[in-house]
Amino acid sequence: MATVAQRLEQAPLVIRLRPYIELDSDQFFEFCQLNGELRIERTAEGEILIMPPAGGGSAYRSLELAAQVREWAKRDGTGVAFDSSAGFDLPNGATRSPDASWVRKDRLKKLPSGKKEEFLPLCPDFAAEMLSPSDSLRAAKKKMQEYIDNGARLALLFDPWERRVYVYRPGANVDRLDNPRTVSGSPEMPGFALELRSIWELPF
């Protein structure tokens, strides 16, 4: 278990530009490319968040999560999986990079070819976030609801220290699962079952 001090260290750096500077989507994308060594998100209010580098445990868990989503997506064939480096311009103006995500191919094919190499101008159908020591649970829950409010059909928030999963769906109450062995993505992601032992237990 992480201590409270460990979980609160290295909170994201918040940079406020409004009302003096307003970056459109293209400008924000270029800003991120110029600072490619940083992990950057933007809130709907225009605040720029500089995220601290992930520790070993957090990096492993996020990769394991994205890998399981990718393996299911390859079998299913109806959509594309993305890792934590993918940026999404949400309808509310925020730019987010979930730890793992999935988007239906029929939506991606409608995008102009030039936009496919930039932050994708849509909300993923599925988004997942893994709490890290620097994350606030309250802020993370707000972000998950933001995904749902912007069009996601399923969003999962993982707390590896408490071994809890928060399940978000449109028009439904948040479902909290305590120490589950698996989490199903059905019916939104038919046949997807996330195995959690490899996420809860670090191999080192």
Secondary structure as a PSIPRED ss2 file (coil, helix, strand):
# PSIPRED VFORMAT (PSIPRED V4.0)

   1 M C   1.000  0.000  0.000
   2 A C   1.000  0.000  0.000
   3 T C   1.000  0.000  0.000
   4 V H   0.000  1.000  0.000
   5 A H   0.000  1.000  0.000
   6 Q H   0.000  1.000  0.000
   7 R H   0.000  1.000  0.000
   8 L H   0.000  1.000  0.000
   9 E C   1.000  0.000  0.000
  10 Q C   1.000  0.000  0.000
  11 A C   1.000  0.000  0.000
  12 P C   1.000  0.000  0.000
  13 L E   0.000  0.000  1.000
  14 V E   0.000  0.000  1.000
  15 I E   0.000  0.000  1.000
  16 R C   1.000  0.000  0.000
  17 L C   1.000  0.000  0.000
  18 R C   1.000  0.000  0.000
  19 P C   1.000  0.000  0.000
  20 Y C   1.000  0.000  0.000
  21 I C   1.000  0.000  0.000
  22 E C   1.000  0.000  0.000
  23 L C   1.000  0.000  0.000
  24 D C   1.000  0.000  0.000
  25 S H   0.000  1.000  0.000
  26 D H   0.000  1.000  0.000
  27 Q H   0.000  1.000  0.000
  28 F H   0.000  1.000  0.000
  29 F H   0.000  1.000  0.000
  30 E H   0.000  1.000  0.000
  31 F H   0.000  1.000  0.000
  32 C H   0.000  1.000  0.000
  33 Q H   0.000  1.000  0.000
  34 L H   0.000  1.000  0.000
  35 N C   1.000  0.000  0.000
  36 G C   1.000  0.000  0.000
  37 E C   1.000  0.000  0.000
  38 L C   1.000  0.000  0.000
  39 R E   0.000  0.000  1.000
  40 I E   0.000  0.000  1.000
  41 E E   0.000  0.000  1.000
  42 R E   0.000  0.000  1.000
  43 T C   1.000  0.000  0.000
  44 A C   1.000  0.000  0.000
  45 E C   1.000  0.000  0.000
  46 G C   1.000  0.000  0.000
  47 E C   1.000  0.000  0.000
  48 I E   0.000  0.000  1.000
  49 L E   0.000  0.000  1.000
  50 I E   0.000  0.000  1.000
  51 M E   0.000  0.000  1.000
  52 P C   1.000  0.000  0.000
  53 P C   1.000  0.000  0.000
  54 A C   1.000  0.000  0.000
  55 G C   1.000  0.000  0.000
  56 G H   0.000  1.000  0.000
  57 G H   0.000  1.000  0.000
  58 S H   0.000  1.000  0.000
  59 A H   0.000  1.000  0.000
  60 Y H   0.000  1.000  0.000
  61 R H   0.000  1.000  0.000
  62 S H   0.000  1.000  0.000
  63 L H   0.000  1.000  0.000
  64 E H   0.000  1.000  0.000
  65 L H   0.000  1.000  0.000
  66 A H   0.000  1.000  0.000
  67 A H   0.000  1.000  0.000
  68 Q H   0.000  1.000  0.000
  69 V H   0.000  1.000  0.000
  70 R H   0.000  1.000  0.000
  71 E H   0.000  1.000  0.000
  72 W H   0.000  1.000  0.000
  73 A H   0.000  1.000  0.000
  74 K H   0.000  1.000  0.000
  75 R H   0.000  1.000  0.000
  76 D H   0.000  1.000  0.000
  77 G C   1.000  0.000  0.000
  78 T C   1.000  0.000  0.000
  79 G E   0.000  0.000  1.000
  80 V E   0.000  0.000  1.000
  81 A E   0.000  0.000  1.000
  82 F E   0.000  0.000  1.000
  83 D C   1.000  0.000  0.000
  84 S C   1.000  0.000  0.000
  85 S C   1.000  0.000  0.000
  86 A C   1.000  0.000  0.000
  87 G C   1.000  0.000  0.000
  88 F E   0.000  0.000  1.000
  89 D E   0.000  0.000  1.000
  90 L C   1.000  0.000  0.000
  91 P C   1.000  0.000  0.000
  92 N C   1.000  0.000  0.000
  93 G C   1.000  0.000  0.000
  94 A C   1.000  0.000  0.000
  95 T E   0.000  0.000  1.000
  96 R E   0.000  0.000  1.000
  97 S C   1.000  0.000  0.000
  98 P C   1.000  0.000  0.000
  99 D C   1.000  0.000  0.000
 100 A E   0.000  0.000  1.000
 101 S E   0.000  0.000  1.000
 102 W E   0.000  0.000  1.000
 103 V E   0.000  0.000  1.000
 104 R E   0.000  0.000  1.000
 105 K H   0.000  1.000  0.000
 106 D H   0.000  1.000  0.000
 107 R H   0.000  1.000  0.000
 108 L H   0.000  1.000  0.000
 109 K C   1.000  0.000  0.000
 110 K C   1.000  0.000  0.000
 111 L C   1.000  0.000  0.000
 112 P C   1.000  0.000  0.000
 113 S H   0.000  1.000  0.000
 114 G H   0.000  1.000  0.000
 115 K H   0.000  1.000  0.000
 116 K H   0.000  1.000  0.000
 117 E H   0.000  1.000  0.000
 118 E C   1.000  0.000  0.000
 119 F C   1.000  0.000  0.000
 120 L E   0.000  0.000  1.000
 121 P C   1.000  0.000  0.000
 122 L C   1.000  0.000  0.000
 123 C C   1.000  0.000  0.000
 124 P C   1.000  0.000  0.000
 125 D C   1.000  0.000  0.000
 126 F E   0.000  0.000  1.000
 127 A E   0.000  0.000  1.000
 128 A E   0.000  0.000  1.000
 129 E E   0.000  0.000  1.000
 130 M E   0.000  0.000  1.000
 131 L C   1.000  0.000  0.000
 132 S C   1.000  0.000  0.000
 133 P C   1.000  0.000  0.000
 134 S C   1.000  0.000  0.000
 135 D C   1.000  0.000  0.000
 136 S C   1.000  0.000  0.000
 137 L H   0.000  1.000  0.000
 138 R H   0.000  1.000  0.000
 139 A H   0.000  1.000  0.000
 140 A H   0.000  1.000  0.000
 141 K H   0.000  1.000  0.000
 142 K H   0.000  1.000  0.000
 143 K H   0.000  1.000  0.000
 144 M H   0.000  1.000  0.000
 145 Q H   0.000  1.000  0.000
 146 E H   0.000  1.000  0.000
 147 Y H   0.000  1.000  0.000
 148 I H   0.000  1.000  0.000
 149 D H   0.000  1.000  0.000
 150 N C   1.000  0.000  0.000
 151 G C   1.000  0.000  0.000
 152 A C   1.000  0.000  0.000
 153 R C   1.000  0.000  0.000
 154 L E   0.000  0.000  1.000
 155 A E   0.000  0.000  1.000
 156 L E   0.000  0.000  1.000
 157 L E   0.000  0.000  1.000
 158 F E   0.000  0.000  1.000
 159 D E   0.000  0.000  1.000
 160 P C   1.000  0.000  0.000
 161 W C   1.000  0.000  0.000
 162 E C   1.000  0.000  0.000
 163 R C   1.000  0.000  0.000
 164 R E   0.000  0.000  1.000
 165 V E   0.000  0.000  1.000
 166 Y E   0.000  0.000  1.000
 167 V E   0.000  0.000  1.000
 168 Y E   0.000  0.000  1.000
 169 R C   1.000  0.000  0.000
 170 P C   1.000  0.000  0.000
 171 G C   1.000  0.000  0.000
 172 A C   1.000  0.000  0.000
 173 N C   1.000  0.000  0.000
 174 V C   1.000  0.000  0.000
 175 D E   0.000  0.000  1.000
 176 R E   0.000  0.000  1.000
 177 L E   0.000  0.000  1.000
 178 D E   0.000  0.000  1.000
 179 N C   1.000  0.000  0.000
 180 P C   1.000  0.000  0.000
 181 R C   1.000  0.000  0.000
 182 T E   0.000  0.000  1.000
 183 V E   0.000  0.000  1.000
 184 S E   0.000  0.000  1.000
 185 G C   1.000  0.000  0.000
 186 S C   1.000  0.000  0.000
 187 P C   1.000  0.000  0.000
 188 E C   1.000  0.000  0.000
 189 M C   1.000  0.000  0.000
 190 P C   1.000  0.000  0.000
 191 G C   1.000  0.000  0.000
 192 F C   1.000  0.000  0.000
 193 A E   0.000  0.000  1.000
 194 L E   0.000  0.000  1.000
 195 E E   0.000  0.000  1.000
 196 L C   1.000  0.000  0.000
 197 R H   0.000  1.000  0.000
 198 S H   0.000  1.000  0.000
 199 I H   0.000  1.000  0.000
 200 W H   0.000  1.000  0.000
 201 E C   1.000  0.000  0.000
 202 L C   1.000  0.000  0.000
 203 P C   1.000  0.000  0.000
 204 F C   1.000  0.000  0.000
